[in-house]
Amino acid sequence: MACPIARGLDKVGEWWSILILRDAFYGLTRFDEFQKSLNIAPNMLTRRLTTLVESGLMEKRLYNQRPPRYEYILTERGRDFRQVMLALVSWGNRHFAPEGKAIQLVDIETGKEVELALMDKVTGKPLSPDLHRVVAGPAADERMKERFSRQR
């Protein structure tokens, strides 16, 4: 599919993959660390890590020769997923945390909570359905162009 949402979900849209990326952002790198943190079956963790490496989101590096042991490091592509992760934190806190926030994004200098907002990097305007809309891009196929031509 040409849709960037579908393509992105193909790489990270599975529950375990997103949680592995989350833990990698928190500094975990080793198989046993991920397994302990997530309480995930070893065969499932192996499959998810393999997929993340094949997708270019993580890099597998040998850190011990005997026995061979590997660590999994976020690549630039993987680090770019941080914005998506922070948006999920904000959305989850707003709509699915009746007991209160378990995770918060804070400003390092002030220690105050950051109120996340997506914005146009060029104009600085917050994204809003009143000011912005999604349209078919130059690589859109006919089906996608048709879909967007019907939007209001």
N, C-alpha and C positions, 0 to 999 in steps of 0.2 A: 504494500500500500504506500502511496505517496504521502499520506497524512503523517505529519511529525508526531502527533499524539500516539497513533497506532505504532509507529516505529519506536518511539521511546518506551511505550509499554511493553513492546516485544522484548526489550532488553532488561527492564527493571520492574515490570508490572506484576511480578509475582511476590507474594508476601515475604518469603525468606530473603529474596535478593535485596529488597528495600531495607530489611532489618540488618542484613550484613553490611550494606553501605552505611547505615546509621552507626553501627558499631565501629566501622572503619573511621568515620568522622570523629568518633570519641577516642580514637587512638589504638584500637585493637588491630593486630596485623597477623596473628598466628592462628592456625587451624584450631588448636586446643582452646584458645581464648574465645574464638567465635562460638565453638561448640558449648563451652561452659556458659557463656553469656546468654545464648539463645536456647539452650537445652534442645538442640536439633540433632537428629540422627546423623551419624557420620556420612552415610551414603548420600543423604539429601544435601548436606553441607558441601560435600565434594562436587556434586552436580551443580549447585548454585555458584560456587566459586569458579568452577570451570567455565560456566556461562558468562560470568562477569569478566573473566580474563579474556575469553574469546570475543566479547563485545567491546573490549578496550577500556572498560571502566576500572579494572584493577590489573596490576602486574604481579606475576608470581616470581619471587626471588628466592634463591637458595641461600639459607643462612647457616646451615650446618651440613657438613659433608657426610659424616658417619654418626648416626644414620642420617640419610638425607631428610632435611626439614626445610620447609618453605614458609615464607611470609607473604602476605598479600597486601600490596600497597596501592592506594588510590592513584590513578593516572590523572592527567589534566581533565580528561573527559569525565572521570569519576568525581573529581573535585567540583566540577561544574554542576553536579547534581545537588550540591549543597543548597542552592537557591530553592530547588524543588522541595527538598527536605524541610527547610525552614518554613516554606509556605504550608506544608502539611502540618507542621507543629502549630502554626498560628491557626489554621482552619480547625484542627483537632481540638485545640484549647477552647476555641470560640464555641464549637458546636457539640463536642462529645466529652466534656470534662466537668460533669455536674459537681464533682467533689473538689474541683479546683485544679489549677495547673500543676502538672508533675514536672514539666520542663518549661523553662523560660529563656528567651534570648535577652541578654543584658549588654549594655554598653560597658566596655572594659574600663574606661576612665571614670565614669560616674557610678557604675553599679546599678543604674536604673534600667528597668525593663524597656526594651525596644518595642515599639508598635510597628509591626511589619506592614509595608505597603508596596505594591508593585507600582513602578513609575516608568515613564518614558525617560531614558537616560539622556536624550538630547534636550528635551524641553523641561524636564523636571516635573512634569504634570503627572499626578497619580492616575493610574489606569482607571477608566470609568466607561461604562456602556454608553453614557451620554457623549463622550468625547472620542471613543475609539471603537473599532469593530474589526473583526477578523475577516479577511478577504482572501480569495485565491491568489496564490503567488505565481511567479513566472514559470515554475516547474509543475504547476497544477495540471492534472489530466482533465479531460472533458467532463467526467463524472463529478469531480471536485468543483470545477467551474460552475456546473449546473447547480450543485448544492448551494454554493454561495450566492449565486444569482437570485435565488429564491428568498434569501434572508431579508428581514425588514430592518 
